Amino acid sequence: SGHTDKLFGKTVVISGVFEKYSREEYKQMIERNGGKNTSSISAKTSFILAGANMGPSKYEKAQKLNIQIVNENEFLNMIE
């Protein structure tokens, strides 16, 4: 798919194990759509792209900071 700005200004953390694409492919999708990847969750995180087995500490931190957790299908719909 081409480049869009659907994720412009968004910072995304990828966590867990995915079925449809590899983490590397998801990173590329985020960047192609104008977003940024970061590995650690902070107040600046826009949302977390979460697969299976997301780390419990990451999940807790997301809850605490009230950060949206998005699954694969929701993410793919976002950038469609």
C-alpha positions in Angstrom: 0.0 0.0 0.0 1.1 3.6 -0.6 1.9 6.4 1.8 -0.9 8.2 3.7 -0.9 10.5 6.7 -3.6 8.6 8.6 -1.3 8.1 11.5 0.4 11.6 11.2 1.6 12.8 14.6 0.8 9.5 16.3 3.3 7.5 18.4 2.6 3.8 18.5 4.0 1.0 20.6 3.9 -2.5 19.2 3.5 -5.3 21.7 2.8 -9.0 21.6 2.7 -11.7 18.9 0.8 -11.2 15.7 -0.9 -13.5 13.2 -1.3 -11.5 10.0 1.9 -9.7 9.7 5.3 -9.6 11.4 6.2 -6.8 13.9 8.6 -5.5 11.3 5.8 -5.2 8.7 3.6 -3.4 11.2 6.5 -1.0 12.0 6.7 -0.3 8.3 3.0 0.2 8.0 3.0 2.7 10.8 5.8 4.7 9.2 4.3 4.6 5.8 1.2 6.1 7.2 3.0 8.9 8.9 3.3 7.5 12.4 6.3 6.9 14.7 7.2 3.7 16.5 8.5 3.7 20.0 9.3 0.7 22.2 8.3 2.1 25.6 4.9 3.3 26.7 4.7 6.9 27.9 2.1 9.6 28.2 3.0 10.5 24.6 1.9 7.1 23.3 -1.1 7.5 21.0 -2.1 3.9 21.1 -0.7 0.4 21.5 -0.9 -2.1 18.7 -1.3 -5.3 20.7 -1.1 -8.9 19.6 -1.4 -12.0 21.7 0.6 -12.2 24.9 1.1 -8.5 25.5 3.3 -8.1 28.5 1.3 -7.6 31.7 3.5 -4.7 32.8 2.9 -3.0 29.5 -0.8 -3.6 29.8 -0.8 -2.2 33.3 1.1 0.9 32.3 -1.4 1.4 29.4 -4.3 1.2 31.8 -2.7 3.6 34.2 -2.0 6.2 31.5 -5.4 5.5 29.9 -3.8 4.6 26.5 -6.0 2.9 23.9 -5.1 -0.7 23.0 -5.8 -1.6 19.4 -5.8 -5.1 18.0 -4.6 -6.2 14.6 -7.9 -5.9 12.9 -8.7 -2.5 14.4 -5.3 -1.3 13.3 -5.7 -2.6 9.7 -9.1 -0.8 9.6 -7.6 2.4 10.8 -5.1 2.6 7.9 -7.3 1.0 5.2 
